[in-house]
Amino acid sequence: MDLMRLDGRVAIVTGAARGLGADIARGLVGAGARVVLADSDAAGGAAVAAELGQGAAFCATDLARDEDIDGCVAAALGGFGRLDVLVNCAVLYLDPGLDAMRAEWHRALDVNLIGAALLTARAAAAMTAPGGVVVNIGSVGGKFGAAGRALYPASKAALLQFTRNAAVSLAPRGIRVLSVSPAWTWSPALAAMAGSEARADAVGGRLHPAGRVGRGADVANAVVFACSDMAGFITGVDLPVDGGFSILGPDAGRSPRQWFADS
Ligand SMILES: NC(=O)c1ccc[n+]([C@@H]2O[C@H](COP(=O)([O-])OP(=O)(O)OC[C@H]3O[C@@H](n4cnc5c(N)ncnc54)[C@H](O)[C@@H]3O)[C@@H](O)[C@H]2O)c1
């Protein structure tokens, strides 16, 4: 038996209409799972579902709406007959930093944290357990200080803490909860800033000891591993998929001798 395969399993992936969520859905289908693509972007979600064929179905889902959260769990049970995996990947990059108004804080946390938490509870209640898995997509943005941002990093840091609490709460039912935290990863958001993959690697590579930014497949492979029986005794922890970004300190991995030599 190949412990990395997910044949027969059914997953929900939020934010799967584009970017890393779509790549994670591709990875799960490639490993044998069937996937419900839950996203508020109907056109994008339908296009990814069409690309993935029989193994995927799109379910229009706004994570800020309780009835939609129930609806995507029902879509997995109704369409594929069971539920084994949830990947909370959807995100709202809304972040005016310290200028944010209360309504903006509510909106960002509603999608990035509260929607993920409520869906975790609903999905876990419906999961085939033991053996169920929840993977929350974190970010290096939730681990370090950065000027001008507040809502997104706070939501990601909270999601990592939620991961630990949910892992302990759901362990008695045999459901594992982990997070996977990328650093800079080629995606629509990075493409809008960098313009090309080559430029993303040239600029971002300086911040990643691996010398390049991540790719969706890097993140998807880690999620497949986290969902597989190969990771069957791993729960509550964060798996950085960041080419070493998060092992660096403020000295960017360079010794005092190197800093003085260059200044
Ligand atoms: N791109 C990166 O470099 C990077 C780095 C670290 C972490 N991440 C994390 O990876 C995940 C995916 O990031 P991405 O850059 O691919 O994002 P993206 O913006 O390309 O995609 C996010 C998806 O979430 C969906 N979404 C937004 N609001 C929603 C709502 N209310 N209900 C349902 N769906 C909603 C969007 O429609 C979109 O399809 C996020 O959790 C992000 O924090 C990304």
The ligand as an ORCA input file, in Angstrom:
! r2SCAN-3c Opt
* xyz 0 1
  N       0.824     33.679     -2.597
  C       1.769     33.653     -1.657
  O       2.926     34.041     -1.900
  C       1.430     33.138     -0.278
  C       2.436     33.141      0.702
  C       2.138     32.654      1.959
  C       0.880     32.159      2.246
  N      -0.080     32.175      1.270
  C      -1.409     31.646      1.614
  O      -1.832     30.745      0.610
  C      -3.237     30.825      0.472
  C      -3.602     31.117     -0.960
  O      -3.007     32.347     -1.331
  P      -3.100     32.875     -2.837
  O      -2.040     33.913     -2.976
  O      -3.135     31.735     -3.774
  O      -4.529     33.627     -2.790
  P      -5.470     34.153     -3.976
  O      -5.885     35.539     -3.616
  O      -4.865     33.943     -5.326
  O      -6.721     33.167     -3.864
  C      -7.557     33.245     -2.763
  C      -8.873     32.602     -3.101
  O      -9.732     32.762     -1.971
  C     -11.017     33.087     -2.461
  N     -11.813     33.807     -1.474
  C     -11.659     35.079     -1.054
  N     -12.642     35.407     -0.197
  C     -13.444     34.313     -0.081
  C     -14.639     34.047      0.642
  N     -15.242     34.970      1.404
  N     -15.176     32.807      0.552
  C     -14.602     31.860     -0.229
  N     -13.496     32.083     -0.958
  C     -12.921     33.297     -0.881
  C     -10.763     33.946     -3.697
  O     -11.887     33.988     -4.556
  C      -9.556     33.237     -4.317
  O      -9.942     32.248     -5.251
  C      -3.709     31.903      1.437
  O      -4.170     31.305      2.630
  C      -2.464     32.726      1.689
  O      -2.494     33.351      2.936
  C       0.160     32.657      0.021
*
